[in-house]
Amino acid sequence: MQLRTAVVEKKLQTVFYALGLLIGRRPWSVIASVIVLVALSSIGLLNFEQTNNAKTEFTPISAPSRDELAAVEKFLQQNGTLFLVNIMIQAKDGGSLLRPAVRHEALNIAREIQHEMTVTKNGREYGFSNMCEPYCGSNDPFIMFMKVYDTGLKKPTYPIMDNFGVRTFIGNNIYGVKLNNETNEVESYDTAILYYYMVVPKSDEDVVKKWEVEARRLTSSGKYDLLDAGLSSDNLLTEEVERMGTETAPLLVGAIVFMILFVVLTSLRYERSRSKPWEAMIGALIPIMANISAIGLMSACGLKFQSIVVCTLFLVQAVGCDGVFVMLRAWDVSKCHTDVVTRMAVTMKDAGPSITITSLTNALAFAVDI
């Protein structure tokens, strides 16, 4: 009893048998057509662009965070693009940031970043104060909290401190807090996070990137030797994604060379007439042509390349080489046919459905992010 899917298999075999006959009868026409198709697709590489923005590219279009961000921007009547840079500060010895020497360094680094550090564009200096409206006071609670310990006044409570009758929330700025169980006053804490919101026009987005680079240089310069400080932002995440792609891409060359050698060596037989090294090598090069064509077509359609996609090029290469083994095996099995045209048709009939199923399986796996 045959399965219902056998009908589909027979239809596929018929299609691939006809394709094999076409290839066998007009091999040079088929080869020329493939080369022309790859060449035309490659023209799209002239329009090649990269994008690695984590906020826009790696967040689903339907994600609630997009709606929330749009609502915030509309509510605040924001005139420009919003950037957020987080700076985390800890003592190098892992102790409390309320110790006098450590506390003063934490205050000084916060002041320098907020009021003194500048970058230059077209002869004009930009500091945080030039880009922070309407968020310039985002770290004021932290500054007020730290200054209290220099006044000798009553210690602040957590998470809300009373500053001369003004209740201020400090829970967003200090972490690892230890409290006095009776008074709820802060005795120590080991981590501070400062939030630097900046709003700039599209033309000045590069200024924010320069500012982030300068802030990172400052925090890692050793100037504040009692502190460990680090930055986090969308721009830095984008930079890291680009770095990963840049460092991974050269490995693709090594993988291609290794796969070609592997396919060629495994195609060798004891009987020299049955060895197919040239066919194996050309077969291993076809996935490279497929990758070039795919990226070229994407670029021609205006789709930007993402560095993180580099890893899929390895998978395409591996899947393509798998098809080479299937084709070579099918060719060996069809040796009872002396006519080259018929043998090509039988080879395609046997190998075609298997390669199609494998390709569809991988395409579906990529589609659902497996």
Wavefront OBJ file of the C-alpha trace (Angstrom):
o trace
v 0.000 0.000 0.000
v 1.443 3.320 -1.100
v 1.356 6.441 1.033
v -0.495 9.430 -0.382
v 2.766 11.341 -0.389
v 4.063 8.897 -3.017
v 2.015 10.815 -5.590
v 3.938 13.984 -4.767
v 7.232 12.104 -4.971
v 6.361 10.709 -8.409
v 5.385 14.156 -9.652
v 8.692 15.536 -8.394
v 10.597 12.702 -10.047
v 8.849 13.448 -13.340
v 9.743 17.137 -13.104
v 13.376 16.429 -12.244
v 13.653 13.771 -14.960
v 12.561 16.390 -17.509
v 15.021 18.881 -16.006
v 17.790 16.277 -16.263
v 16.983 15.718 -19.934
v 17.200 19.474 -20.546
v 20.573 19.701 -18.783
v 21.893 16.637 -20.609
v 20.849 17.931 -24.019
v 21.864 21.581 -23.530
v 24.601 21.593 -20.860
v 26.388 24.726 -22.042
v 23.158 26.696 -22.335
v 22.245 25.775 -18.746
v 25.731 26.647 -17.445
v 25.701 29.973 -19.300
v 22.209 30.779 -17.967
v 23.300 30.125 -14.380
v 26.423 32.280 -14.764
v 24.403 35.133 -16.318
v 21.811 34.889 -13.520
v 24.530 35.066 -10.850
v 26.204 37.985 -12.642
v 22.935 39.927 -12.895
v 22.138 39.260 -9.235
v 25.614 40.403 -8.242
v 24.954 43.852 -9.713
v 22.751 44.435 -6.685
v 25.894 44.433 -4.528
v 26.535 47.963 -5.834
v 23.620 48.964 -3.596
v 24.973 46.973 -0.612
v 24.374 48.542 2.801
v 24.658 47.305 6.380
v 22.431 48.009 9.348
v 22.817 46.621 12.862
v 20.626 48.888 14.980
v 19.449 46.676 17.834
v 16.493 48.922 18.662
v 14.988 48.932 15.163
v 16.278 45.776 13.471
v 16.211 43.148 16.229
v 12.867 44.148 17.765
v 9.685 42.639 16.231
v 7.468 45.137 14.402
v 4.542 44.135 16.631
v 6.546 44.366 19.884
v 4.756 46.344 22.654
v 7.996 48.260 23.301
v 7.626 50.018 19.929
v 4.139 51.266 20.853
v 5.338 52.315 24.305
v 8.286 54.256 22.866
v 6.016 55.990 20.343
v 3.602 56.949 23.153
v 6.445 58.368 25.268
v 7.822 60.398 22.355
v 4.348 61.752 21.558
v 3.624 62.603 25.200
v 6.924 64.433 25.656
v 6.591 66.123 22.255
v 10.104 64.972 21.564
v 11.815 66.833 18.723
v 14.460 64.361 17.541
v 15.793 60.871 18.172
v 16.025 59.631 21.753
v 19.246 57.966 22.924
v 19.871 56.408 26.324
v 23.318 55.697 27.752
v 23.532 53.782 31.036
v 26.687 54.007 33.137
v 27.135 51.460 35.910
v 29.558 52.301 38.719
v 31.008 49.939 41.325
v 33.948 50.076 43.717
v 36.934 48.089 42.466
v 37.080 46.145 45.712
v 33.347 45.383 45.529
v 32.621 47.366 48.695
v 30.182 50.148 49.492
v 30.072 53.298 47.381
v 29.270 55.335 50.490
v 32.825 55.263 51.823
v 34.127 58.863 51.660
v 36.933 58.406 49.104
v 34.842 56.159 46.851
v 31.789 58.394 47.217
v 33.724 61.484 46.156
v 35.087 59.719 43.079
v 31.572 58.573 42.131
v 30.308 62.142 42.450
v 33.241 63.511 40.462
v 32.826 61.087 37.564
v 29.089 61.845 37.441
v 29.793 65.593 37.403
v 32.519 65.324 34.755
v 30.367 63.278 32.395
v 27.341 65.516 32.871
v 28.929 68.983 32.949
v 32.535 68.936 31.710
v 32.969 66.271 29.038
v 32.508 67.565 25.474
v 32.986 66.452 21.875
v 33.485 68.557 18.763
v 31.660 68.615 15.430
v 32.299 71.203 12.722
v 34.150 73.391 15.204
v 31.299 73.381 17.733
v 31.528 71.740 21.147
v 28.722 69.520 22.397
v 28.245 68.391 25.975
v 25.483 66.482 27.698
v 23.748 69.760 28.580
v 23.426 70.593 24.859
v 21.552 67.379 24.087
v 19.630 66.418 27.221
v 16.387 68.427 27.055
v 13.914 67.538 28.544
v 15.852 64.927 30.566
v 18.696 67.007 31.997
v 17.752 66.252 35.594
v 17.577 62.465 35.230
v 20.515 61.949 37.623
v 19.729 64.745 40.086
v 18.276 62.299 42.665
v 21.589 60.422 42.724
v 23.626 63.627 43.124
v 21.383 64.837 45.963
v 21.529 61.440 47.646
v 25.336 61.348 47.599
v 25.702 64.937 48.827
v 23.621 64.233 51.923
v 26.466 62.134 53.334
v 28.779 65.162 53.219
v 26.415 67.368 55.237
v 26.137 65.346 58.439
v 22.344 65.444 58.170
v 20.063 62.483 58.713
v 20.816 59.604 56.347
v 18.405 59.161 53.417
v 15.757 56.449 53.445
v 15.150 53.985 50.621
v 13.609 53.853 48.051
v 12.232 57.362 48.684
v 14.355 59.994 50.394
v 13.151 63.214 51.966
v 15.203 66.195 50.811
v 14.053 69.200 52.856
v 10.407 68.280 52.360
v 10.823 67.113 48.761
v 10.240 63.375 48.374
v 12.627 61.932 45.770
v 12.694 58.395 44.375
v 16.239 56.950 44.299
v 15.397 53.303 43.636
v 16.411 53.597 39.975
v 19.934 54.755 40.780
v 21.275 52.606 43.621
v 21.380 48.807 43.939
v 22.721 46.245 46.385
v 21.312 48.398 49.169
v 21.689 47.547 52.865
v 19.252 49.304 55.208
v 18.958 50.003 58.886
v 16.063 47.719 59.804
v 14.681 50.147 62.362
v 14.875 53.451 60.475
v 14.947 52.223 56.842
v 17.986 54.467 56.281
v 20.625 53.512 53.711
v 23.734 52.132 55.389
v 25.546 51.047 52.212
v 25.083 50.102 48.565
v 27.478 48.615 46.023
v 26.172 49.624 42.573
v 25.067 52.917 41.045
v 23.474 53.326 37.623
v 23.347 56.726 35.947
v 20.948 57.438 33.085
v 21.909 59.880 30.353
v 19.011 60.629 28.001
v 19.817 62.647 24.907
v 17.546 63.956 22.149
v 19.179 65.112 18.925
v 18.091 65.762 15.327
v 18.849 63.093 12.735
v 21.788 65.125 11.424
v 23.504 65.103 14.835
v 23.179 61.415 15.738
v 26.905 61.011 15.106
v 27.541 63.502 17.932
v 25.931 61.095 20.410
v 28.182 58.310 19.147
v 31.239 60.523 19.671
v 29.969 61.396 23.145
v 29.604 57.702 23.999
v 33.129 56.978 22.767
v 34.481 59.812 24.916
v 32.524 58.589 27.949
v 33.881 55.083 27.449
v 37.409 56.461 27.147
v 36.954 58.377 30.404
v 35.549 55.429 32.367
v 38.364 53.136 31.232
v 41.201 55.685 31.520
v 42.082 54.846 35.123
v 41.526 58.450 36.198
v 39.119 57.248 38.863
v 41.220 54.430 40.218
v 38.847 53.406 43.011
v 35.976 52.735 40.613
v 34.962 50.259 37.949
v 32.588 51.846 35.427
v 31.028 50.568 32.226
v 28.643 51.837 29.546
v 25.591 50.326 27.913
v 23.654 51.764 24.958
v 22.034 50.839 21.652
v 24.980 52.307 19.745
v 27.492 50.228 21.699
v 25.381 47.104 21.150
v 25.273 47.887 17.425
v 29.045 48.308 17.429
v 29.433 44.927 19.136
v 27.180 43.210 16.572
v 29.240 44.740 13.756
v 32.455 43.599 15.438
v 31.116 40.061 15.724
v 30.239 39.985 12.023
v 33.587 41.486 11.019
v 35.512 38.922 13.066
v 33.350 36.003 11.886
v 33.455 36.795 8.152
v 37.142 35.795 7.646
v 36.359 32.392 9.160
v 33.940 31.836 6.271
v 36.888 31.724 3.861
v 38.558 28.992 5.904
v 35.295 27.053 6.118
v 34.825 27.239 2.345
v 38.370 26.018 1.656
v 37.965 23.160 4.147
v 34.617 22.084 2.670
v 35.950 22.157 -0.885
v 38.930 20.001 0.132
v 36.655 17.617 2.034
v 34.210 17.225 -0.870
v 37.006 16.772 -3.417
v 38.947 14.233 -1.330
v 35.853 12.166 -0.535
v 34.950 12.043 -4.239
v 38.136 10.119 -5.057
v 37.743 6.387 -5.770
v 40.115 3.455 -6.121
v 39.121 3.297 -9.807
v 40.323 6.561 -11.268
v 37.547 6.560 -13.865
v 34.965 6.778 -11.056
v 36.662 9.686 -9.287
v 34.942 13.049 -9.729
v 37.263 15.703 -8.176
v 36.445 18.451 -10.691
v 32.712 17.860 -10.470
v 32.951 17.863 -6.656
v 34.913 21.125 -6.620
v 32.459 22.885 -8.939
v 29.573 21.554 -6.839
v 31.163 22.988 -3.684
v 31.509 26.382 -5.398
v 27.801 26.560 -6.271
v 26.702 27.463 -2.672
v 29.118 30.414 -2.845
v 27.365 31.572 -6.009
v 24.027 31.110 -4.235
v 25.162 33.295 -1.321
v 26.411 36.014 -3.668
v 23.150 35.930 -5.656
v 20.983 36.076 -2.524
v 22.851 39.033 -1.008
v 22.884 40.786 -4.396
v 19.118 40.359 -4.871
v 18.441 41.575 -1.318
v 20.594 44.648 -1.883
v 18.895 45.331 -5.223
v 15.516 45.261 -3.445
v 16.743 47.802 -0.898
v 17.088 45.342 1.996
v 20.073 46.072 4.225
v 22.483 43.348 5.292
v 22.885 42.557 8.986
v 26.230 41.368 10.332
v 24.586 38.738 12.506
v 23.368 36.994 9.314
v 26.962 36.023 8.476
v 26.477 32.795 10.444
v 23.758 31.639 8.017
v 26.272 31.734 5.154
v 28.070 28.828 6.854
v 24.794 26.883 6.943
v 24.059 27.537 3.259
v 27.552 26.318 2.383
v 27.062 23.131 4.413
v 23.608 22.426 2.952
v 24.931 22.996 -0.568
v 27.802 20.556 -0.055
v 25.311 17.995 1.238
v 23.511 18.261 -2.100
v 26.808 17.614 -3.910
v 27.193 14.247 -2.159
v 23.621 13.283 -3.060
v 24.175 14.186 -6.721
v 27.505 12.347 -7.004
v 26.022 9.233 -5.410
v 23.023 9.332 -7.745
v 25.393 9.649 -10.718
v 27.362 6.586 -9.583
v 24.180 4.526 -9.205
v 23.024 5.485 -12.707
v 26.122 4.001 -14.368
v 24.013 1.283 -16.040
v 22.899 3.930 -18.529
v 25.563 4.562 -21.146
v 23.721 7.482 -22.734
v 24.863 10.690 -20.944
v 21.526 12.460 -21.473
v 19.536 9.572 -19.969
v 22.042 9.161 -17.156
v 21.721 12.856 -16.276
v 17.928 12.551 -16.278
v 18.010 9.483 -14.000
v 20.485 11.235 -11.682
v 18.200 14.256 -11.350
v 15.187 11.972 -10.876
v 16.870 10.180 -7.953
v 18.604 13.154 -6.318
v 16.092 15.942 -6.997
v 13.340 15.004 -4.502
v 15.881 14.395 -1.723
v 17.588 17.760 -2.265
v 14.197 19.501 -2.523
v 12.968 18.047 0.781
v 16.240 18.980 2.512
v 16.077 22.520 1.119
v 12.428 22.982 2.136
v 13.165 21.652 5.629
v 16.016 24.113 6.072
v 13.960 26.983 4.642
v 11.135 26.271 7.099
v 13.650 25.956 9.949
v 15.110 29.368 9.091
v 11.588 30.823 8.786
v 10.665 29.828 12.353
v 14.110 30.800 13.723
v 15.308 27.298 14.638
l 1 2 3 4 5 6 7 8 9 10 11 12 13 14 15 16 17 18 19 20 21 22 23 24 25 26 27 28 29 30 31 32 33 34 35 36 37 38 39 40 41 42 43 44 45 46 47 48 49 50 51 52 53 54 55 56 57 58 59 60 61 62 63 64 65 66 67 68 69 70 71 72 73 74 75 76 77 78 79 80 81 82 83 84 85 86 87 88 89 90 91 92 93 94 95 96 97 98 99 100 101 102 103 104 105 106 107 108 109 110 111 112 113 114 115 116 117 118 119 120 121 122 123 124 125 126 127 128 129 130 131 132 133 134 135 136 137 138 139 140 141 142 143 144 145 146 147 148 149 150 151 152 153 154 155 156 157 158 159 160 161 162 163 164 165 166 167 168 169 170 171 172 173 174 175 176 177 178 179 180 181 182 183 184 185 186 187 188 189 190 191 192 193 194 195 196 197 198 199 200 201 202 203 204 205 206 207 208 209 210 211 212 213 214 215 216 217 218 219 220 221 222 223 224 225 226 227 228 229 230 231 232 233 234 235 236 237 238 239 240 241 242 243 244 245 246 247 248 249 250 251 252 253 254 255 256 257 258 259 260 261 262 263 264 265 266 267 268 269 270 271 272 273 274 275 276 277 278 279 280 281 282 283 284 285 286 287 288 289 290 291 292 293 294 295 296 297 298 299 300 301 302 303 304 305 306 307 308 309 310 311 312 313 314 315 316 317 318 319 320 321 322 323 324 325 326 327 328 329 330 331 332 333 334 335 336 337 338 339 340 341 342 343 344 345 346 347 348 349 350 351 352 353 354 355 356 357 358 359 360 361 362 363 364 365 366 367 368 369 370
